[in-house]
Amino acid sequence: MFQNRRRSVPAGTGAPPSPPSSQTSNTWPSAMATPIPVPTITRLSTPSMPDHAKNEGMKLLKQAEALASMNFELSLRAVSSLANRLERDVQMLVLRTAEDQDFRRQNEDRMTQMMHEIHTIKAHMAPIQGIQSATQADVERLQQEMRESTLEWNRNLENARAKIDDISGRLRQAPRPVVVKNNDPVPHTPPTPRRETRSMRRAREQLTSSMQKQQSDYFLPVELLEQALTRNKGSPSSSNLESRINEAINSTKRWNREHKVTKMRDNQFISGYLKKQRQRDPGLEKILQQTIQKRASKAGKIKSSKAKNPQSVEELCRNLSWQDVIATATDVLVANKTQTLRALGQA
């Protein structure tokens, strides 16, 4: 089994020569304890992030490098602790079997190889001996920071998708320009070899201006379409209310997909969801929050005295689960959609 172990000795470094059996027992341990020179391994240092840096990609990359360095250091320190215990056991075994020549002949190479690997581990530990050791808490803290950065990226992506959905919905609802075909074609005047007189030029200019005026009446310019969309952006029309409901449904679906992969607690995740809905559509978020509060009060998740008074988002989400939010969103946005539209129209 020992021969199948993976050697951590650098290439080109051989095991020290075994002392002859005629040597005394005092020279054999000293020969095994000879340190083996190995290349110096540079420890990955955690780089400091400048305050003005805005590149989130570089920030995540540096966090990943720091996390890899911490994991390597923790693993190396654990292996070093095992190596120290193994060294003490080997030295004790050598002292107890100093006079056993048969045991030395059978196991001398194996013992020398074990001491060789122990010194290799010590050489790897030398660069980080004077540095404060990383702890599991440091690793978990860095992992939490990376999860928060990833969650913020997903939220920014959600905002971009919501804006794209809003723009595409308004473009679908915008009236299309009406094109009316002119059934009275302009009579074609055959060319004449005569020179164009003033009266002919005046008639041609009048005809051109009338045709341009007729086309301007039939075609609505793109600038007017954009102005109409801007004027109707905040109008409480039924189509606008429908689009608000659809945007809330799409947003809830995206948050539900994100909940399947997040490691955040439900109360923190629900608090972020409600705050994002309030930022996107305050009126609809108020209806969702009130409905969640009523549902939680009936289920006994909040006290009856607190259910009558408006609560903060953090207090409301303290004992909720994400399934409560999904059930409430389905009730407000799908099952009772008509009542929600009526409430939004009266707000």
C-alpha positions in Angstrom: 0.0 0.0 0.0 2.9 2.3 0.7 4.3 1.9 -2.8 1.0 3.2 -4.3 1.2 6.5 -2.4 1.8 9.6 -4.5 5.2 11.0 -3.9 5.3 14.8 -3.1 9.1 15.0 -3.7 10.2 17.3 -6.5 11.6 15.7 -9.6 15.3 15.1 -9.5 15.5 14.7 -5.7 16.3 11.3 -4.6 16.0 9.6 -1.2 19.1 9.8 1.1 21.4 6.7 1.0 20.6 4.2 3.7 23.3 3.7 6.3 24.9 0.3 6.4 23.7 -2.1 9.0 27.0 -2.0 10.8 26.4 1.5 11.9 25.2 2.2 15.5 21.6 3.0 16.3 22.5 6.6 17.0 23.7 7.3 13.4 20.7 5.9 11.7 18.0 8.4 13.0 20.4 11.3 12.2 20.8 10.1 8.7 17.0 9.9 8.2 16.5 13.3 9.7 18.7 15.1 7.1 16.6 17.9 5.6 16.0 17.6 1.9 16.3 20.8 -0.2 13.1 21.6 -2.1 12.1 24.6 -4.2 10.4 27.4 -2.4 6.7 27.7 -2.9 5.3 31.2 -3.0 2.1 31.7 -1.0 -0.7 33.4 -2.8 -1.3 36.6 -1.0 -4.8 38.2 -0.8 -4.5 41.4 -2.9 -6.2 44.6 -1.5 -8.9 45.9 -3.7 -8.7 49.7 -4.4 -11.8 51.8 -3.5 -12.1 53.2 -7.0 -12.1 49.9 -8.8 -15.3 49.2 -10.7 -14.5 46.1 -12.6 -16.6 43.4 -10.9 -15.0 40.7 -13.0 -11.5 41.4 -11.6 -12.9 41.6 -8.1 -14.4 38.1 -8.4 -11.2 36.8 -9.9 -9.2 38.1 -7.0 -11.7 36.7 -4.5 -11.4 33.3 -6.2 -7.6 33.5 -6.0 -7.7 34.4 -2.3 -10.2 31.5 -1.6 -7.9 29.0 -3.4 -4.9 30.3 -1.3 -6.9 29.9 1.9 -8.0 26.4 1.1 -4.5 25.4 0.1 -3.1 26.8 3.3 -5.7 25.0 5.5 -5.0 21.7 3.7 -1.2 22.2 4.1 -1.5 22.9 7.8 -3.6 19.9 8.3 -1.1 17.7 6.5 1.8 19.3 8.4 0.1 18.4 11.7 -0.2 14.8 10.6 3.4 14.8 9.4 4.6 16.0 12.8 2.8 13.2 14.6 4.1 10.7 12.1 7.7 11.9 12.6 7.4 11.4 16.4 6.0 7.9 15.9 8.8 7.0 13.4 11.6 8.2 15.7 10.1 6.3 18.6 9.9 3.2 16.4 13.6 3.6 15.4 14.7 3.8 19.0 12.7 0.8 20.0 14.0 -1.4 17.1 17.6 -0.2 17.2 18.9 -3.7 18.0 16.6 -5.5 15.7 18.7 -6.1 12.7 16.1 -8.2 10.8 13.5 -5.4 11.2 16.1 -2.8 10.0 16.9 -4.8 6.8 13.3 -5.2 5.9 12.0 -1.7 6.7 14.9 0.6 6.5 14.1 1.9 2.9 10.5 2.4 3.8 11.3 4.4 7.0 13.8 6.5 5.1 11.2 7.3 2.5 8.7 8.3 5.1 11.2 10.7 6.8 12.0 12.1 3.3 8.3 12.9 2.7 8.0 14.4 6.2 10.8 16.8 5.5 9.3 17.7 2.1 6.1 18.7 3.9 8.1 20.8 6.3 9.8 22.6 3.5 6.4 23.4 2.0 5.3 24.8 5.3 8.4 27.0 5.8 7.1 30.0 3.8 3.9 30.3 5.8 5.2 29.6 9.2 5.4 33.2 10.3 2.1 34.3 8.7 -1.2 34.3 10.5 -3.0 31.2 9.5 -6.3 31.4 7.7 -9.4 29.9 9.4 -12.5 28.2 8.2 -14.4 31.4 9.2 -12.2 33.4 6.7 -13.1 30.9 4.0 -16.8 31.1 4.7 -16.7 34.9 4.9 -15.1 35.1 1.4 -17.5 32.5 0.0 -20.4 34.7 1.3 -19.0 37.8 -0.3 -18.7 35.9 -3.7 -22.3 34.7 -3.3 -23.5 38.3 -2.6 -21.6 39.6 -5.7 -23.1 36.9 -7.9 -26.6 37.7 -6.5 -26.1 41.4 -7.3 -25.1 40.5 -10.9 -28.3 38.4 -11.2 -30.4 41.3 -9.9 -28.8 43.7 -12.4 -29.5 41.2 -15.1 -33.1 41.0 -13.9 -33.5 44.8 -14.1 -32.2 44.8 -17.6 -34.6 42.1 -18.6 -37.5 43.9 -17.0 -36.7 47.1 -19.0 -36.4 45.1 -22.2 -39.8 43.5 -21.5 -41.3 46.9 -20.8 -40.0 48.4 -24.0 -41.1 45.4 -26.1 -44.6 45.5 -24.5 -45.1 49.2 -25.2 -43.9 48.8 -28.8 -46.5 46.0 -29.3 -49.2 48.2 -27.8 -48.3 51.3 -29.9 -50.7 52.1 -32.8 -49.3 51.4 -36.2 -49.3 54.1 -38.9 -52.2 53.8 -41.3 -51.3 53.8 -45.0 -54.1 54.9 -47.3 -53.6 54.1 -51.0 -54.4 56.8 -53.4 -56.8 55.5 -55.9 -56.5 58.7 -58.0 -53.0 58.5 -59.6 -51.4 61.6 -60.6 -51.9 62.0 -64.4 -48.6 61.4 -66.2 -47.7 64.2 -68.5 -45.8 63.0 -71.4 -42.6 64.8 -72.0 -42.6 67.5 -74.7 -39.8 68.7 -76.6 -40.8 72.3 -75.8 -39.0 74.3 -73.1 -40.7 74.5 -69.6 -42.5 77.8 -69.2 -43.1 79.7 -65.9 -46.7 78.5 -65.7 -45.6 74.9 -66.2 -43.0 75.2 -63.5 -45.5 76.7 -61.1 -48.0 73.9 -61.8 -45.3 71.3 -61.2 -44.2 72.8 -57.9 -47.8 73.0 -56.7 -48.3 69.3 -57.6 -45.1 68.3 -55.7 -46.1 70.2 -52.6 -49.6 68.7 -52.6 -48.2 65.2 -52.9 -45.8 65.8 -50.0 -48.6 67.2 -47.8 -50.8 64.2 -48.7 -48.0 61.7 -47.7 -47.3 63.6 -44.4 -51.0 63.1 -43.5 -50.9 59.4 -44.2 -47.6 58.5 -42.4 -46.9 59.2 -38.7 -43.2 60.0 -38.2 -41.1 58.0 -35.7 -40.6 61.0 -33.6 -44.3 61.4 -33.0 -44.5 57.7 -32.0 -41.8 58.2 -29.4 -43.6 61.3 -28.1 -46.9 59.4 -27.8 -45.2 56.5 -26.0 -43.7 59.0 -23.6 -47.0 60.7 -22.9 -48.8 57.4 -22.3 -46.0 55.9 -20.1 -47.7 56.7 -16.8 -51.4 56.6 -18.0 -53.6 54.2 -15.9 -55.0 52.5 -19.0 -56.0 48.8 -18.9 -53.2 47.8 -21.2 -50.7 49.5 -18.9 -52.1 47.7 -15.8 -52.0 44.4 -17.7 -48.3 45.0 -18.5 -47.6 45.8 -14.8 -49.1 42.4 -13.8 -47.1 40.6 -16.5 -43.9 42.3 -15.4 -44.5 41.2 -11.8 -45.2 37.6 -12.9 -42.0 37.5 -15.0 -40.0 39.0 -12.1 -41.4 36.5 -9.7 -40.5 33.6 -12.0 -36.9 34.9 -12.3 -36.6 35.1 -8.5 -38.1 31.6 -8.2 -35.3 30.3 -10.5 -32.7 32.1 -8.5 -34.1 30.7 -5.2 -33.3 27.2 -6.4 -29.6 27.9 -6.5 -29.1 30.5 -3.8 -27.7 29.7 -0.4 -29.3 32.6 1.4 -31.9 32.2 4.1 -35.5 32.5 3.1 -36.1 35.6 5.2 -33.1 37.5 3.6 -34.2 36.3 0.1 -37.8 37.3 0.6 -36.7 40.7 2.0 -34.7 41.3 -1.2 -37.6 40.2 -3.4 -40.0 42.6 -1.7 -37.6 45.5 -1.8 -36.9 45.0 -5.5 -40.7 44.8 -6.2 -41.2 48.1 -4.3 -38.4 49.7 -6.4 -40.0 48.4 -9.6 -43.7 48.9 -8.8 -44.6 50.4 -5.4 -48.4 50.0 -5.8 -48.3 46.4 -6.7 -45.6 45.6 -4.0 -48.0 47.2 -1.4 -50.8 44.8 -2.4 -48.4 41.8 -2.3 -47.0 42.7 1.2 -50.5 43.2 2.6 -51.7 39.9 1.3 -48.6 38.1 2.6 -49.2 39.7 6.0 -52.8 38.5 6.1 -51.8 35.0 5.0 -49.1 34.8 7.6 -51.5 36.0 10.3 -54.0 33.3 9.4 -51.3 30.7 9.5 -50.2 31.9 12.9 -46.7 32.9 11.8 -47.1 36.4 13.2 -48.9 37.5 16.4 -52.4 38.9 16.0 -51.5 42.1 17.7 -48.7 42.8 15.1 -50.9 41.7 12.2 -53.1 44.8 12.6 -50.2 47.2 12.4 -48.0 47.7 9.4 -44.7 45.9 9.8 -41.3 46.5 8.3 -40.1 44.1 5.6 -37.5 42.5 7.9 -40.1 41.8 10.7 -42.6 40.4 8.2 -40.1 38.1 6.5 -38.7 36.7 9.8 -40.9 33.6 9.9 -41.9 33.3 6.3 -40.9 30.7 3.7 -40.4 31.2 0.0 -43.5 29.0 -0.7 -45.6 31.5 1.2 -44.5 34.2 -1.3 -45.1 32.0 -4.3 -48.6 31.1 -3.1 -49.4 34.8 -2.4 -48.1 35.9 -5.8 -50.2 33.2 -7.5 -53.2 34.4 -5.6 -52.7 38.1 -6.3 -51.4 38.0 -9.9 -53.3 35.0 -11.3 -56.3 33.9 -9.3 -57.5 37.3 -8.3 -56.1 39.2 -11.2 -59.3 41.2 -11.7 -59.4 42.5 -8.2 -55.7 43.4 -8.4 -56.3 45.4 -11.6 -59.2 47.2 -9.9 -57.1 48.1 -6.9 -54.3 49.3 -9.1 -56.7 51.5 -11.1 -58.1 53.1 -7.9 -54.6 53.8 -6.5 
